[in-house]
Amino acid sequence: MKSMRTPLGRVHGLGSAKAGTEAFWHQRLTAIANIPLIIAGVVIVISLVGRNHAAAVQILGSPVIAIVMLLFILSVTYHMRIGMQVIIEDYVHEEKSKLALIVLNTFYAIGIALASAFAILKLAFGV
């Protein structure tokens, strides 16, 4: 039976994996969010230059700075994970290797985010 739909109508809404635009938009949104967060992170790091340990702990432990740094960490690591996953999907052709690398990439990003967030929270709560 021949379909009455046009070729465009048959493929409308279907990407290569039917979900490709989600990662594209997440990458773009995190890139936009990273602009002010990276600027804030650089300003914070520059403000720490020449200070002793106690002053650095006090600055990084303040609630506003801790929140900015946590947002920075989460946004950058999520952006990093998406970017590396796209590279893996584009350039690794063996399916088993691709899956293993995507899993390792996700665990790496989660590990970096958790370790960094733990350090900031430890300073913020003074534990």
N, C-alpha and C positions, 0 to 999 in steps of 0.2 A: 504494500500500500504506500503510495507516494504522499508525502506531507505537503500541505498547502502553505506552510510557513516558508518565509524567505531564509536564505542562509544566515543573515544577520539575526533574524528572529530565533533561529535554532541555537545560536551561540550566545545570545544576549544574557548577561549575568553570570556567565561561566568563565572563570579565569583558569589559569593552568592547573591550579589546585583548588579552585573554587573559594579561596580565602586569602589570596595574595595581597589584596589592598589593605587588609588590617595591619600587617606588619609594616607596610609602606607608610601608612598614616601614623602609626605609633613612633616610627623612626623620625618622621618629620616633626611631630609634636615634641618629642624629647629633645630634638635638636634645638627647637625654639626655646624650650624651657631651660636648656643648658646654657644659653647665652648669658642671661642675668645670673644664673647660679655659678657659672665659672668665674664671671667677673667678681661676684661676691666672695667666692673661695680664694681668688688671688688676692683680693684686698685683705681678707682675714689673715692669710699666710704672711703677707707683707707686714701687717701690723704686729706679727709675732717676732719678726726679725729683731735680734738684739735683746729680747726680753729673757728673763730667767724662767726656770721651770714653773715656779709658783704663779707668775703672771700669765704664762701661757695656759696653764690649767684653769685659771680664773676666767680668762677670755673665752676659751673653748667651752667652758662649763656654763656660760650664761645661756639662759633659755632661748633667746632670739638667735644667737650664733649657733647653738646646738641644732635648732630646727632648720636653719639655713643649710648647715653642713649635712644633716640627714637627708634633706631634699636633694642636695647636690649628689650625695652618694647614691641614692636610689635612682635618680634620673640618669646619671652617667653610667651606672652598671647595667641598667635596663637597655639603654641606648647601645652600649657595647655588646650586650648579648644579641640584640637584634641584628646589628651590623655583622658580627662574626657568623651568625647563623645564615645570613644571606650569602656571605662569601663561601661558607661550607657548601650550601645548597648549589651554588653556581659552579664551583670548581672541583668538588669531590664527586666522582661519578659512580663509584662502587657503593651500593646501597647499605651494606653492613658498616662500612667505614664511615659513611655519611651519618648514619644513625648514631654510631658510637661517638663521633665528634660533636654532634649536636647535643647529645646527653652530657658529654664532658664540658662543653661550652656553657650549658645551663648550670651545671654544678659549680663551675669556676666562678661564674657571675654571682651566683647565690653566695658562695663562700666569701668572695671579696666584699659583697654588700653586707653580709652579716658580721664579718670581722671588723669592718670599718664602722658600722652602726654600733656595734658593741663598744668599741673604743670611745666613740662620741658619747654614748649613753653613760658609760662609766665615768667620764669626766663630768657630764651634766649632773649626775646624781651623787657624785662624790664618793662612790663606793670603792 
